[in-house]
């Protein structure tokens, strides 16, 4: 028996990274074949192309920098329990994620989507890289397995832009207002970074 899991997420969402780890744990524990496909969600659809200063963005979003630091500390603690070393202090900018999502779509065509998603999460959250910067993006995804020339060609065109619109339509269809969001065999929907046991139960119920 095989299952298909569609994941709606954004690469600058720390809970999406945590959700990825918990999903992986569930897949390892479950006695089924699971194929995972990633779909785009923009937490900041009006983000300038060059992104903005993270401190400015988080202060505006949460009311104060102190509140942002409190929330980051909670995520760091949860991340450690899942083997993720969040390093929010290394992040200077909150990026526009359109190009990252386009490259995740391209990676699916080249059978390396999971590796590219993982590389983008790691680059942003543990290395503090600006994944809105095209040269940094190219380096990150090329190291993860995408052909550098194919990446440069795509980023120099409008290819993949329809994926953003399709992702928006998919989110509206499922009533998604936050990520991560998981759809299992198009039968069961799970919102949030659920624990691995919840995923395993959902796998069983979706068969």
WOURUR-V455897 format. One record per backbone hydrogen bond with DSSP energy under -0.5 kcal/mol. CO is the residue of the C=O (numbers start at 1). NH is the residue of the N-H. Records with the same first field share a line. If there is no record, write none. Layout:
CO->NH + NH
//
This chain:
1->33
3->35
4->6 + 185
5->7 + 37
6->8 + 183
7->9 + 39
8->180 + 181
9->41
10->13
12->14
13->16 + 17
14->18
15->19
16->20
17->21
18->22
19->23
20->24
21->25
22->26
23->27
24->28
25->29
26->30
30->32
33->3
35->5
37->7
39->9
41->43
42->45
44->47
48->51
52->94
53->57
54->58
55->59
56->60
57->61
58->62
59->63
64->68
65->69
66->70
67->71
68->72
69->73
70->74
71->75
72->76
73->77
74->78
75->79
76->80
77->81
78->82
79->82 + 84
80->83
84->86
87->90
88->91
90->92
92->54
93->95
94->52
97->101
98->102
99->103
100->104
101->105
102->106
103->107
104->108
105->109
106->110
107->112
108->111
112->116
113->117
114->118
115->119
116->120
117->121
118->122
119->123
120->124
121->125
122->126 + 127
123->129
124->128
125->87
129->131
130->133
132->134
133->137
134->138
135->139
136->140
137->141
138->142
139->143
140->144
141->146
142->145
147->151
148->152
149->153
150->154
151->155
152->156
154->157
158->161
160->163 + 164
161->164 + 165
162->166
163->167
164->168
165->169
166->170
167->171
168->172
169->173
170->174
171->176
172->175
180->192
181->8
182->184 + 190
183->6 + 185
184->187 + 188
188->184
190->182
192->194
195->198 + 199
196->200
197->201
198->202
199->203
200->204
201->205
202->206
203->207
204->207
//
